[in-house]
Amino acid sequence: MLAGDAELAGRDVVTLWPGILAKETRRETEREALLRTALEPTWKRELKHLRKPGQQPEPSLPPAEWFYPRNGTPCSPGSIRRLFFEIFRRELAVPRWELEVLLECTSAERKRRSEGGKLSVLDRRNFRKVGAVAG
């Protein structure tokens, strides 16, 4: 490399360096945001998607007939509980890996509890892990 070329290359590096640092900082911020999103519970992410910016979501209540189906007589507490889990099963479902963290157990122990009937499966759904290639 000639001395004149080295001086020109040095000027280019000095000129481009702030842009390189800014781009690297932006990438790091995006990586941190993705990591925070991946660690956030599924129900919280889905709730954020349902909300419009600056607006509180309106609670959606089931019709009164669901709780008083037969001539105005109320349902038993057991049937109300079953109905609650039927209506909100998708919102209440916890992914396997999140359940293992909450219960502080291994996947083998979680499977044993599920097979033994101590843990019930509320909902099954497909998902794409962060960083996995869709295809």
Residue pairs with C-beta under 8 A, 6 or more apart in sequence:
1 9
34 130
37 45
37 130
38 130
41 94
41 98
42 93
42 94
42 95
42 98
43 91
43 92
46 91
47 57
50 57
51 57
62 83
62 87
66 83
67 74
67 75
67 80
67 83
68 74
68 75
69 75
75 83
85 92
85 122
89 122
89 123
90 122
90 123
90 125
92 122
93 122
93 123
93 125
94 102
95 127
96 107
96 110
99 110
99 119
100 106
100 107
100 110
103 109
103 110
103 113
105 113
110 119
113 119
114 120
114 121
128 134
